[in-house]
Amino acid sequence: MEITLEKFNAVMDQLERGEVRVAEKVNGEWKVNSWVKEVILAGFRLGKLVQMGPFVDKDTFPARQFGLEDGVRVVPGGSAVRRGAYMAPGSIIMPPAYVNVGAYVDSGTMVDSHVTIGSCAQVGKNVHVSASSQIGGVLEPAGALPTIIEDGAFVGGNCGIYEGTIVQEGAVIASGVIITSSTALFDSTTGEFIKRNADGRIVVPKGAVVVSGSKPVSKGPGAEAGVHLYCPVIVKYRDAKTEGSIHLEDLLR
C-alpha cells in the first residue's frame, strides 16, 4: 500500500474521530489493525522537522487542539494530545498529562496528572488512570498488539503497564504495580501463576485486584541468601469493599 501525505492525513483524521482504531475487540478477542500502524509509521518518513513554539518535531504530528464541540475536558496546566489520538466526549485530562499518536481513550475515562498514555494504547470506558502512571506504547512492529486497558478498570498511582499487557474489564491495579510481558503474575485465590496468552502477553483477569508482592528465588546463591523477586499478586476479585475504595465522585466529572 502506497502511503501518501494525503492518505496519512485522512487516516489521522479518522483516528481522531474514533472511526478507525489501531486495535479493536472482534468476537471477544483483541485484533490489531496493522495497516493503521503502518500509516502512522509512514508519518515519520513523510514529515519534516519544524519549529512548534519552543518545541521541534515532525510537522505531521502536531498537538491536537480541542473545542467545546469535542466534549473533552482538558484542564489547564501543560497537557498535550498528539495528532492521531482519540479522546472521546466525556473523557478528562488532568495536567500535566500526555496522550501519544494512535491512542484511543474512551468516554468517562480520567487521565490523571503526570500520566502518559503511550502510542497506540487502547483505554476503555470509565477507566481511571491515576497520577504518575504510564500505559506503555507499542508502535513497532506494526503487527504487535498494543497495551490495552478495558472498560471500568482502575489503575492506581505510579503504576506501569507495558509491552502489550491486557488489563481486562473491571480489574483493579493497586498503586505501584508494574506489569510487563515478562512479569510473573500470581493468583493467590487459586495458588497458581497466570499463564501468558498465545501471544506471550500477560492478561490481568476480569475483576482481579492486583497488588505488589514478591516471590523467593528458587535456586542458586540468590535462594541461599533469601533473595526475593518482584511479583504482582492477585489478592482477590472485585467486591463491594473494592467498589467503595475506588469510587469516584460524579461531581468530579
N, C-alpha and C positions, 0 to 999 in steps of 0.2 A: 504494500500500500504506500503510494507516494503521499507524503505529508507536506503540504504547502503551508505557508503562513495563514492563508485564508482558512484552510481546513483546521489548523491548530486553534485559531481564534473561535471558530464555530463550535468546536468541542469544548473549549474553555467556557464559553457562554452556556452550553448545555450542562456542564458540571455545576456551574454557579446557580443555575435554575433547578438543579436536582433532577434533570431529565435523563441524565446518564450517570452511572456510578462506576468507580473502579472495581467494586465488588458488590454482589447482592446475593440474597438468600433465594435459592431455587429449590423447591421441593424439600425444604428443611436443611439444605446443605449450602454452605457459602461457596460461591464460584467467583473467580477473578475474571474481569473483562480485560484481558491483556492488551487488546487493541487501544484501550483508553490510556493505559500506562505508556504505550509506545508513542502516542500522540503527545503526552506530557513530556516525555524524554526528548522528543523532537524539538520542543520549545526551547531547550537549552542550546541546541545547534542553530536554530533559526534566529535566536535573539542576539542582540548586540549590547555591550556594556554601555550604560548611560548613567548620568547623574540623576539621582532621585532625592532632591533636597540634600541632606547630609550623607546619604547612602549611595552606593554604587551597585547596580545589579543588572541582569539581563532585562531589556525593555519588554520582553514577552511575559514577565512575571511581576507586574506592579502590585502594590497593595490594593485590596478592594476598598471601595467607598460605599457606605450604606446610607439609605434614606429611610424616612418614616414608612414608606410603602413596603420596605423589606420586612418589617416587623421584628427585626433583630435588635436586642438591647445591647448596645456597645457602650459600656460605662467609661467615662474619660479616664485617661491615665497611661496611655502608651501601648495599647494592644494593637495587633496587626493581623489581618486575614489576607493571605496571599491569593493572587489570581488563580482561578480554577478550584477554589474550595467552596463547599456549600454550607451555608448556615441557614437552617430552617427558621421560618417565622416562629417566634416564641422562644428561641434559644437566647442565652445570655452569656456575655463575655465580660468578665471582671478584669480589671487592669493589674499589672500588665500580663497579657497572655498572647500566644501566637498559634495560628492555625495555618498549616502548610498546604501547598498545592495538592489537589486531588482528595483532600479530606472531606468527609461527609459528617455533619453534626446535625442530628435530628431535633425535632421540636421539644420544648420543655427541658432541654439539657443545659446545665450550668457548667461553663468553662471558667473555673475559678482563677484567682490571682496566681501568677507565675506558672501557669500550666502551659505545656507545649503539646499540641495535637500534631503528630508527625505526618509527613507526606503520605497520602492515600489511606490514612487510618479511617475506620468506619465506626462512628459512635451513634448509638440508637437514641430512642425517645426517652425523656425523663431520666437521664443519667446525670449524676453529679460527679464531676472530676474535680477533686478537692485541691486546695492550694499546693503549689510546687510539685505537682505530679506530672509525669511525662507519659504520653501514649506514643510509642515509637513509630517511626515511619518506615515503610517498606516500599521503595520505588523501584529498585532493581533487585533481581531480574524482573522483566515485565510480567512473567507468569506467576510470580510469587504472591501468595495471599497476604494482604496487609494485616496489621493488628486490628482486632475487632472487639468493641465493647457493645454488648447487646442491650436491648431496652431494659430500663429500670435498674440497671446495675449502679453500684456505688463504689467509687474509687477514693479511698482516703488520702490524706495529705502525704506528700513526699513518697509517693509510690512510683514505680517504673514498670510499665507493661510493654514488653518489647518483642521483636522478632516473630511477628505473626501470631502471637498468643491470641486465643479467643476466650473472652470472658462472657459466659452465657447469661441469659436473661435473669435479672434479679440477684445476681451474685454480689457479695459484699467483700471488697478488698480493704482490709484494715490498714491504717497508716503505716508507712514504711516498708510495705511488702514490695519485693522485686520479683518479677516473673519473666523468664526468657525461655527460648526453645530448649535450653539445656538444664533448666531448673527442675529439680525433683519436687513434686507436689504430693504431700502425704495427706490421706483422708483418715483422720482419727476415728471417724464414725464407723469405718469398715476395717481399719487396720491395714490398709493396702495403699500403695502408691498409685497415683493416677497415671494410667498408661497414655503415652502420646498417641495422637491420631495417625491416620495413614500417611499424612504429610509430615510427620515428625514434630508436630506442634503440641504444646500444652493447651488443653481445653479445660477451663475452670467450669465445673458443672453448674447448672441452673440452681440458683438459690444458695450456693455454697458461701459460707462465711470463712474467709481466709485470713490468718494472722501470721506474723513472722515466727519462725521456730528454728530448730537445728536438728541434725542427726549425727551420731558419732561416726568417725572414720572407722571402717571395719577391719582394716589390716595395715601392717607396716608400722613404722615409727610413730606415725600420727595416732594410730589406735593405742599404742603403748603410752603415749603422752596424754591421752584423754582428749584429743582434739575433736571438735565438732565442726561440721559444715553447715552453712546456711540452708534452710529447708522450710519454705512456707507450708503451713498446716491448715487443713480444713477442720475447724473445731466443731462445727455444727452446720445445719442448714437453716435458712431464714425462718424466723418465727415472730410472734407478736412482740417479744422483747427487742428483737433486732429492729423491727419496724419503728419502734419508739425512739431508738437511739440514733437512727439516721434520718428521721423525718425532717423535711424542710418546710418551713412555714410558707404557705401560699402567698403571704404578703410580700415576701422577698422576691417573688417572681412577678 
